[in-house]
Amino acid sequence: MFDVLISGGRIVDGSGNPWYRGDVGIGGDHIAALGRLTGAEARIRIDAADKIVAPGFIDAHVHGDLMLLADPFHEAAIRQGVTTYILGQDGVAMAPASPKTLDYMRRYTAGFSGTPPLVQEWSSFAEYLACFDRKCALNVACLVPNGNVRMEVIDLETRAPTAEELRHMGRLVRQAMEEGAVGLSSGLDYIPSRYAEIDELISLCKEMAPYGGVYVTHMRRYDPAGVLDAMDEVFRIGEEADIPVHISHFNSQADLVLPKLDEARARGIDVTYDLYCYTAGSSILAMVTLPPWVQAGGISSTLARLQDDSVRTQLREWFQAPRVPLDTVRLSYVEAESYRHYEGHPLLDAIRESGQEPVDFVCDLLVASGLAAGCIAAHRQRTEDDVRGLMGHPAMMAGSDGIFTGRRPHPRGCGCFARYLGHHVREARTWTLEQAVQRLAGHAARRFGLKDRGLLREGMAADVVVFAADQIADRSTYEDGRQLAVGMEQVLVNGQFVLRDGKRTEALPGRPLRR
């Protein structure tokens, strides 16, 4: 007897092969049988006639490091069929972390991680993973962030490590890999991750290589003038450390970057990337609006500079031609209550309403919020054609880059996976349904070494979703990024329903997944 029998559905198994009609029998936390299971008995039967049955989806890049602990039911993901998060992104995350490092990372990344109270305590990588064990609705796999490793050894210094310090960093990477990390991340726009030069990154990746991990990077540049050199750095790391490499949120011009990616793969470099299906991005307001030198030395040093009149004088010149045009920026999250009413406003509208000069408004807002502010920024040099072009490459997999903080977050956290399935399969026909499920599940499982996830096969973990192909859709917008997706009917994580007949259950069966 099965615990759950899903019968009569169109099975899209995550391999990319054509769908077939059949049944899925689940016993405990694993798939016990697939095929025509006529006459089989089960404690729970789900009639999936005219529905799609697929493996649970894996979000290859998402910022749920704190918000999943604060909101363990996490309907934003469940309503899209996402059953596993890959955390620890962008080189600045939550483990490993001494109290000093954790305090910094919580404050520095507040623009995309939020400021929820800590409901559990941790220091080591293993302790952090344990926080999720049967305490949330989703499974979690995690990367070790190079910025955390760097801060544990040389704090926020901008210099290169000494030989002994680099060996210490290597020991921390090995320990994290032994405790379950699936790879190493870097965020070469973020502090202190950005201070790592290529030789340091190669050295750390060599420490990771024996464990089968992958190097995942927010590159130094994505703009047309700098992206090709940034890709060269990624490829050199892959070659010299002899590891697979993966580019985060590959928000670039498809015709420019894909030929170079193909050249690298032809040379034997195992490079892949993740992508969200929107033309605008989202990040920390300070990173988007301020030059790196203002942010050197950490949060306290940055806040002191922002209150210094001489620094503001220098920033006025920067604000005449900032890295990101201010008219493309919309405020998504502001910690300071006195500025919170600006959430959802275009930055220039907020500046006009305040009556201040741009530099003074931005500096005052950041000071009042302790840098805890986030924004959405449009990519003018990236179009929907680029999104579709990047979606078409076989090295691509889905990553929402979801942010779940503020009243007006980017819509990708609540809508990315549903938008792939609805808009890009049913409406734009960018993918077939089989291609979509492969990019949303199977590819990421292979990339991150999650051998019992991402496919519907006997013996695999019972992360299973059932949805109506003609109804799945995203509803979140730039004006209201918290609207939940529709059309998902059943979601099982490790054999337990977290969504049943379209209704959220109280189950928290998520587990930490190790490579």
Long-range contacts (C-beta under 8 A, 24 or more apart in sequence): 1-40, 1-41, 1-42, 1-43, 2-26, 2-27, 2-32, 2-33, 2-37, 2-40, 2-41, 2-42, 2-43, 3-27, 3-28, 3-42, 3-43, 3-44, 3-495, 4-42, 4-43, 4-44, 4-45, 4-46, 4-462, 4-492, 4-495, 4-497, 5-37, 5-40, 5-41, 5-42, 5-44, 5-45, 5-46, 6-46, 6-48, 6-53, 6-464, 6-466, 6-490, 7-37, 7-45, 7-46, 7-47, 7-48, 7-49, 8-47, 8-48, 8-49, 9-48, 9-49, 9-51, 9-52, 9-53, 9-466, 10-50, 10-51, 10-52, 10-53, 10-469, 11-53, 11-54, 11-456, 12-52, 12-53, 12-54, 12-433, 12-434, 12-437, 13-54, 13-55, 13-437, 13-455, 13-456, 13-457, 14-54, 14-55, 14-437, 14-438, 14-441, 14-442, 14-445, 14-454, 14-455, 14-456, 15-438, 15-442, 15-455, 16-434, 16-435, 16-438, 16-442, 17-434, 18-434, 19-52, 19-433, 19-434, 24-53, 24-456, 24-464, 26-462, 26-464, 26-492, 26-495, 27-495, 28-462, 28-495, 29-461, 29-462, 29-494, 29-495, 29-496, 29-509, 30-452, 30-459, 30-460, 30-461, 30-462, 30-495, 31-456, 31-457, 31-458, 31-459, 31-460, 31-461, 31-462, 31-464, 32-458, 33-458, 34-456, 34-457, 34-458, 46-466, 46-490, 48-466, 48-490, 50-468, 51-466, 51-467, 51-468, 51-469, 51-489, 52-433, 52-466, 52-467, 52-468, 52-469, 53-456, 53-464, 53-465, 53-466, 54-81, 54-437, 54-441, 54-456, 54-464, 54-465, 54-466, 54-467, 55-437, 55-441, 55-442, 55-445, 55-453, 55-454, 55-455, 55-456, 55-460, 55-463, 55-464, 55-465, 56-81, 56-82, 56-83, 56-84, 56-441, 56-453, 56-463, 56-464, 56-465, 56-491, 56-492, 56-493, 57-81, 57-82, 57-83, 57-84, 57-398, 57-417, 57-437, 57-440, 57-441, 57-465, 58-82, 58-83, 58-84, 58-85, 58-86, 58-440, 58-441, 58-444, 58-445, 58-448, 58-450, 58-453, 58-454, 59-84, 59-85, 59-86, 59-398, 59-399, 59-400, 59-402, 59-417, 59-444, 60-86, 60-246, 60-274, 60-397, 60-398, 60-399, 60-444, 60-447, 60-448, 61-86, 61-89, 61-216, 61-248, 61-249, 61-274, 61-276, 61-399, 61-400, 61-401, 62-86, 62-87, 62-89, 62-399, 62-400, 62-401, 62-402, 62-413, 63-87, 63-89, 63-109, 63-112, 63-113, 63-401, 63-402, 63-403, 63-404, 64-138, 64-140, 64-402, 64-404, 65-93, 65-94, 65-109, 65-113, 66-94, 66-106, 66-113, 66-114, 66-116, 66-118, 67-113, 67-114, 67-116, 67-404, 67-405, 68-132, 68-136, 68-138, 68-140, 69-116, 69-118, 69-119, 69-120, 69-131, 69-132, 69-135, 69-136, 70-114, 70-116, 70-117, 70-119, 71-116, 71-404, 72-135, 72-136, 72-137, 72-508, 72-510, 73-136, 73-137, 73-498, 73-504, 73-506, 73-508, 74-136, 74-137, 74-138, 75-484, 75-504, 76-402, 76-404, 76-413, 76-414, 76-482, 76-484, 77-137, 77-138, 77-402, 78-137, 78-138, 78-488, 78-491, 78-498, 78-499, 78-504, 79-414, 79-418, 79-484, 79-485, 79-486, 79-488, 79-499, 80-414, 80-415, 80-416, 80-417, 80-418, 80-474, 80-485, 80-488, 81-417, 81-421, 81-440, 81-465, 81-467, 81-488, 81-491, 82-138, 82-400, 82-417, 83-138, 83-139, 83-463, 83-465, 83-491, 83-493, 83-498, 84-138, 84-139, 84-140, 84-141, 84-444, 84-450, 84-453, 84-463, 84-513, 85-138, 85-139, 85-140, 85-141, 86-141, 86-142, 86-143, 86-182, 86-399, 86-444, 86-448, 87-140, 87-141, 87-142, 87-143, 88-142, 88-143, 88-144, 88-145, 88-181, 88-185, 89-143, 89-145, 89-185, 89-187, 89-216, 89-218, 89-248, 90-145, 90-185, 90-186, 90-187, 90-190, 90-193, 90-218, 90-248, 91-145, 91-146, 91-147, 91-148, 91-185, 91-186, 91-187, 91-188, 91-190, 91-193, 91-196, 91-217, 91-218, 92-145, 92-147, 92-148, 92-187, 92-190, 92-191, 92-192, 92-193, 93-142, 93-143, 93-145, 93-147, 93-148, 93-185, 94-122, 94-128, 94-148, 95-122, 95-123, 95-124, 95-125, 95-127, 95-128, 95-129, 95-142, 95-144, 95-148, 95-176, 96-123, 96-124, 96-125, 96-128, 96-144, 96-148, 96-149, 96-152, 96-172, 96-175, 96-176, 97-122, 97-123, 97-128, 97-148, 97-152, 98-123, 98-152, 99-123, 100-151, 101-148, 101-151, 101-152, 104-151, 104-156, 104-298, 104-299, 105-147, 105-148, 105-151, 107-299, 107-370, 107-371, 107-372, 108-190, 108-191, 108-284, 108-298, 108-299, 108-371, 109-284, 110-284, 110-335, 110-370, 110-371, 110-372, 110-373, 110-374, 110-405, 111-283, 111-284, 111-285, 111-286, 111-287, 111-333, 111-371, 111-372, 111-373, 111-374, 111-375, 111-405, 112-282, 112-283, 112-284, 112-374, 112-403, 112-405, 113-405, 114-333, 114-404, 114-405, 114-406, 115-335, 115-372, 115-405, 124-175, 124-179, 125-175, 125-176, 125-179, 125-180, 125-181, 126-179, 126-180, 129-179, 129-180, 129-512, 129-514, 130-512, 132-510, 132-511, 132-512, 133-510, 133-511, 133-512, 134-508, 134-509, 134-510, 134-511, 135-508, 135-510, 136-508, 136-510, 137-493, 137-498, 137-507, 137-508, 137-509, 137-510, 138-493, 138-510, 139-453, 139-463, 139-493, 139-494, 139-510, 139-511, 139-512, 139-513, 140-510, 140-511, 140-512, 140-513, 141-182, 141-448, 141-450, 141-512, 141-513, 141-514, 141-515, 142-180, 142-181, 142-182, 142-512, 143-181, 143-182, 143-183, 143-184, 143-185, 143-216, 144-172, 144-173, 144-176, 144-177, 144-181, 144-183, 144-184, 144-185, 144-208, 145-184, 145-185, 145-186, 145-187, 145-193, 146-184, 146-185, 146-186, 146-193, 146-196, 146-201, 146-204, 147-186, 147-187, 147-190, 147-191, 147-192, 147-193, 147-196, 149-173, 149-176, 149-204, 150-192, 150-193, 150-195, 150-196, 151-192, 155-192, 156-191, 156-192, 156-296, 156-297, 156-298, 157-192, 157-195, 158-192, 158-195, 158-296, 159-195, 160-197, 160-199, 160-200, 161-200, 166-200, 166-203, 169-200, 169-203, 169-204, 170-203, 170-204, 170-206, 170-207, 171-207, 173-204, 173-207, 173-208, 174-207, 174-208, 174-211, 177-207, 177-208, 177-211, 177-213, 177-515, 178-211, 180-512, 180-513, 180-514, 180-515, 181-211, 181-213, 181-515, 182-213, 182-214, 182-448, 182-449, 182-450, 182-513, 182-514, 182-515, 183-208, 183-213, 183-214, 183-215, 183-216, 183-246, 183-448, 183-515, 184-208, 184-213, 184-214, 184-215, 184-216, 185-215, 185-216, 185-217, 185-218, 185-248, 186-215, 186-216, 186-217, 186-218, 187-217, 187-218, 188-217, 188-218, 188-219, 188-220, 188-230, 189-218, 189-220, 189-283, 189-287, 190-218, 190-284, 190-287, 191-292, 191-295, 191-296, 191-298, 193-218, 194-220, 194-292, 198-233, 198-236, 198-237, 201-237, 202-236, 202-237, 202-240, 202-241, 205-237, 205-241, 205-243, 206-240, 206-241, 206-242, 208-241, 208-243, 209-241, 209-242, 209-243, 211-515, 212-449, 212-515, 213-243, 213-449, 213-515, 214-243, 214-244, 214-245, 214-246, 214-447, 214-448, 214-449, 215-241, 215-243, 215-244, 215-245, 215-246, 216-245, 216-246, 216-248, 217-245, 217-246, 217-247, 217-248, 218-248, 218-249, 219-247, 219-248, 222-250, 222-251, 222-252, 223-381, 224-252, 224-253, 224-256, 224-381, 227-252, 227-253, 227-256, 227-257, 228-256, 228-257, 228-260, 231-257, 231-260, 231-261, 231-264, 234-271, 235-264, 235-267, 235-269, 235-271, 238-264, 238-269, 238-270, 238-271, 239-267, 239-269, 243-270, 244-270, 244-271, 244-272, 244-447, 245-269, 245-270, 245-271, 245-272, 246-271, 246-272, 246-273, 246-274, 246-447, 247-271, 247-272, 247-273, 247-274, 248-273, 248-274, 248-399, 248-401, 249-274, 249-275, 249-276, 249-281, 249-399, 249-401, 250-274, 250-275, 250-390, 250-396, 251-275, 251-281, 251-379, 251-382, 252-382, 252-386, 252-390, 253-381, 253-382, 253-386, 254-385, 254-386, 254-388, 254-389, 254-390, 255-386, 255-389, 257-390, 258-389, 258-390, 258-393, 261-393, 261-395, 265-395, 271-395, 272-395, 272-396, 272-397, 272-443, 272-447, 273-390, 273-395, 273-396, 273-397, 274-396, 274-397, 274-398, 274-399, 274-444, 275-387, 275-390, 275-391, 275-396, 275-397, 275-398, 275-399, 276-398, 276-399, 276-400, 276-401, 276-412, 276-416, 277-387, 277-391, 277-412, 277-416, 277-419, 277-420, 277-423, 277-424, 278-387, 278-410, 278-411, 278-412, 278-416, 278-419, 279-378, 279-379, 279-382, 279-383, 279-384, 279-386, 279-387, 280-328, 280-376, 280-377, 280-378, 280-379, 280-410, 280-478, 281-376, 281-377, 281-379, 281-401, 281-410, 282-332, 282-374, 282-375, 282-376, 282-377, 282-401, 282-403, 282-409, 282-410, 282-412, 283-374, 283-375, 283-377, 284-371, 284-373, 284-374, 284-375, 285-329, 285-331, 285-362, 285-365, 285-366, 285-371, 285-373, 285-374, 285-375, 286-366, 286-371, 286-373, 288-323, 288-324, 288-329, 288-375, 288-377, 289-322, 289-324, 289-326, 289-329, 289-362, 289-375, 290-315, 290-318, 290-362, 290-366, 291-315, 291-318, 291-323, 299-370, 299-371, 302-366, 302-371, 303-366, 303-367, 303-370, 303-371, 306-363, 306-366, 306-367, 307-363, 307-367, 312-359, 312-360, 312-363, 315-359, 315-363, 316-357, 316-359, 318-359, 319-358, 319-359, 319-362, 324-377, 325-380, 326-351, 326-358, 328-377, 328-378, 328-379, 328-380, 329-375, 329-376, 329-377, 330-375, 330-376, 330-377, 330-408, 330-478, 331-373, 331-374, 331-375, 331-408, 332-374, 332-375, 332-376, 332-403, 332-406, 332-408, 332-409, 332-410, 332-481, 333-372, 333-373, 333-374, 333-375, 333-403, 333-405, 333-406, 333-407, 333-408, 333-409, 334-365, 334-369, 334-372, 334-373, 334-406, 335-369, 335-370, 335-372, 335-373, 336-365, 336-368, 336-369, 336-370, 336-372, 336-373, 338-368, 339-365, 339-368, 339-369, 340-407, 343-406, 343-407, 343-408, 344-407, 344-408, 344-479, 347-375, 374-403, 374-405, 374-406, 374-409, 376-410, 376-478, 388-424, 388-428, 388-430, 391-424, 391-430, 391-431, 391-439, 392-430, 396-439, 396-443, 397-439, 397-440, 397-443, 397-444, 397-447, 398-439, 398-440, 398-444, 399-444, 407-482, 408-479, 408-480, 408-481, 409-481, 409-482, 410-478, 410-481, 411-474, 411-476, 411-477, 411-478, 411-480, 411-481, 411-483, 412-476, 412-481, 413-476, 413-481, 414-474, 414-475, 414-476, 414-481, 414-482, 414-483, 414-484, 414-485, 415-474, 415-475, 415-476, 415-481, 415-483, 415-485, 416-474, 417-485, 418-472, 418-473, 418-474, 418-485, 418-486, 418-487, 418-488, 419-473, 419-474, 421-467, 421-469, 421-472, 421-487, 422-472, 422-473, 422-474, 422-487, 423-473, 423-474, 425-469, 426-469, 426-470, 426-472, 433-469, 448-515, 449-515, 450-513, 450-515, 453-513, 461-494, 461-495, 462-492, 462-494, 462-495, 463-492, 463-493, 463-494, 464-490, 464-491, 464-492, 465-490, 465-491, 465-492, 466-490, 466-491
